[in-house]
Amino acid sequence: MVARYQDGRVLKGVTNDFLPAKDRFHVVPLESPPGSKPLEVLIADLKAVFFVRDFAGNPQHKESADFDPGKAAGGRKIRVVFKDGETMVGTTQGYQPGRPGFFVVPADAKSNNERCFVVSVATREVAFL
C-alpha cells in the first residue's frame, strides 16, 4: 500500500491492520529491515491510502477517466477532486457524506491502483457521475 499524506509525504509499505472504520493503522515501510517495528499512521493526516499492484508503477502511464464500455461498473460512478487538485474517477459502493472515508476503484483498468481509500477531509469535491 501507498499512504499519501495531506502535506505531500508518501509512505510505501505493508499493513496488516488497516480498517476503514479505525482512526489509525500500522505500516512496515518497504525499506525496513526484517523484524522492524511498524510505524503508526493516523487517518486524519492522510489524503488517501492506495492499494497498489506494484510499488514502482509505470510513470509513463497516463491515468484515464474513461470506463470500459464493455464492462458493467461495480458500484456508483464517482469523481473525487482532492484539495491538492488531483482528480480521481472510478466507482464506489460506500460513499456517504459525513463518513471519514470511502473506497474508490479506478475507472482505468490499467491503473496501478487496485483500489483507494479516500480520506474525506482531504477532498474538495465528490460527485456522482
N, C-alpha and C positions, 0 to 999 in steps of 0.2 A: 504494500500500500504506500501511497504518497500523501503525506499530510501537507497541505499548503496553508500557511498562517496568513492572517489578515495583513500582517506587516511585511509580507513578501518572502519570509523564510520558507524553506522546503525541507521536509524530513522524510527520507525514504527508509523503509524497513518492513518489519514483520510484526503483526499484532495478533494476539490470541484472545483478547478480551474486549474488542470493540462491540458495543451495543448502542443502537441509535437512541435509546431512552436514557442512557447514562451520561453524566456530565464530564467524564474523563475516561481515558483508556491508556494502555501502555504499549510502547513500541521499542523493539530492539533494532537500532539503526543498522543499515546494511553493512557498514564498515566495522562494526563492533566485533571484537574477538569472541570466540565461543565462550559461553558462560557469563557474558556481560549482563549487568543489571539493566532492565528495561527503563526507558525514560517515560515519565508521566506526561500525558498530553491532555490539556483542557480544551474541550469542545468550544468554549466561548472565545478562545484565542484563534480559532481556525476560520478559514474561508471554506474549505471543503476537504474531504478525505476521498482520494481516488484509489479505487481498487483496480490495479493495472495488470495487463497481460505480461508486460516486460518492463523492467526498470529503465532500460536505455531508451525505449520508444523509437520513433522514427521522426527525427527533426524535419525531414523533407515533407512529411505528410501534412496536408492542409485539411483540418477538420471540416467535414461537410455538415451542413444543417438540413440536408435532404434525407427524407425517409425512403427506404426501399419500397417502391410501389407494389412489388410482388409479395411483400410480407405484411401480415397484419401487425399493427402496433400492439405491443404488450402493455397496455395501460393508456393513460391520457397523455396526449402530446402536450409538451410544455416548453417554454423558453424561459431561461433564467439569465438575468443580467446582474452580474456581481458589482459591488461598489467600485472595484478597480477597473470596470469597463469590459471585462471578459464576458462573452455570451456563450451559453451552452443550450443546445436544443436536444431534446430527447423525449423519453416517456417516463411517467411516474405512476405509481399506484398508491402513494401515500402522502401527497402534498395536502396540507391543511394549514391555512394561516394561523399563526399563533403557536405552532409547534416549533421546537428548537431546530429541527432539520428534517430532511426528506431525501430519499434516494431518487436518482435520475439514471436511466440507461441511455447512453448517447444514441442519437439518430444514425450516426455514421457507423455502419457495420465494421469498418476497418479502423475504428478508433482504438487506440492503445488502452483506453479506459473501458473496463467491463461494466462498471457502474460507479457512481459517485454519490457520496453523502454530502449534500449541500447544507451548510450551516446558515439558517435563515437570517441571522443578524448581519451576515456578510453580503446579502443581496440588496440590490436597488429596486429590481422589478422581477416579478414572477407572473407569467401569463400563460393560460391555456391556449393552445392553437386550434 
